[in-house]
Amino acid sequence: MDISEKQPETGGIAADRLRSLVDRIERLEEERKALGNDIKDIYGEAKSAGFDVKVLRQLIRMRKQEAAEIEEQETLLDLYRRALGM
């Protein structure tokens, strides 16, 4: 029995393999949605505890960056502020 006999093909596409991939993607999309809701809840908790959510998001974004990249951005921001008289 060769592979084509194990997986029915429709127009050259292995239907079982395609179905498996689609099912996995759908499960992961559901998990992503659930995680997104969990993150939203945590931001709501932070806000109710008195934290500024906008600043918290910026802090989390910065933690993903390299120190040199953060320093470069801060230097440019300072330069731009001075140029605008801020």
C-alpha positions in Angstrom: 0.0 0.0 0.0 1.6 3.3 -1.0 1.0 6.7 0.6 -1.6 7.8 -2.0 -3.8 4.8 -0.9 -3.5 5.9 2.8 -4.5 9.5 2.2 -7.3 10.2 -0.2 -6.4 12.9 -2.6 -8.6 15.5 -4.1 -7.1 17.3 -7.0 -3.6 16.2 -5.9 -4.1 17.4 -2.3 -4.0 14.9 0.6 -7.3 15.7 2.2 -6.5 14.1 5.6 -3.2 16.1 5.8 -5.0 19.3 4.9 -7.8 18.7 7.4 -5.2 18.0 10.1 -3.4 21.3 9.3 -6.6 23.3 9.3 -7.7 21.7 12.6 -4.4 22.5 14.3 -4.5 26.1 13.0 -8.0 26.6 14.3 -7.1 25.2 17.7 -4.2 27.6 17.9 -6.3 30.5 16.8 -8.8 29.7 19.7 -5.9 29.5 22.1 -4.5 32.8 20.9 -8.0 34.4 21.4 -8.2 33.0 24.9 -4.7 34.3 25.7 -5.6 37.7 24.3 -8.6 37.8 26.6 -6.4 36.8 29.5 -3.9 39.6 28.7 -6.8 42.1 28.4 -8.0 41.0 31.9 -4.5 41.5 33.3 -4.3 45.0 31.8 -7.7 45.7 33.4 -6.4 44.5 36.7 -3.3 46.7 36.4 -5.6 49.7 35.6 -7.8 49.1 38.6 -4.7 48.9 40.7 -3.7 52.4 39.6 -1.2 51.6 36.9 -1.1 53.5 33.6 -1.8 50.8 31.0 -0.3 52.8 28.1 3.0 53.1 30.0 2.8 49.5 31.0 2.4 48.4 27.3 5.4 50.6 26.4 7.5 49.0 29.2 6.6 45.5 28.0 7.5 46.5 24.4 10.8 47.9 25.6 11.7 44.8 27.6 11.7 42.8 24.3 14.4 45.1 22.8 18.1 45.1 23.2 19.6 47.7 25.6 21.5 49.4 22.7 18.3 49.7 20.7 16.5 51.3 23.7 19.4 53.7 24.3 19.3 54.7 20.6 15.6 55.4 20.7 15.9 57.4 23.9 18.7 59.5 22.4 16.7 60.2 19.3 13.6 61.1 21.4 15.7 63.5 23.5 17.2 65.0 20.3 13.7 65.5 18.8 12.4 67.0 22.0 15.2 69.5 22.1 14.6 70.4 18.5 11.0 71.1 19.2 11.8 73.1 22.4 10.3 70.6 24.7 
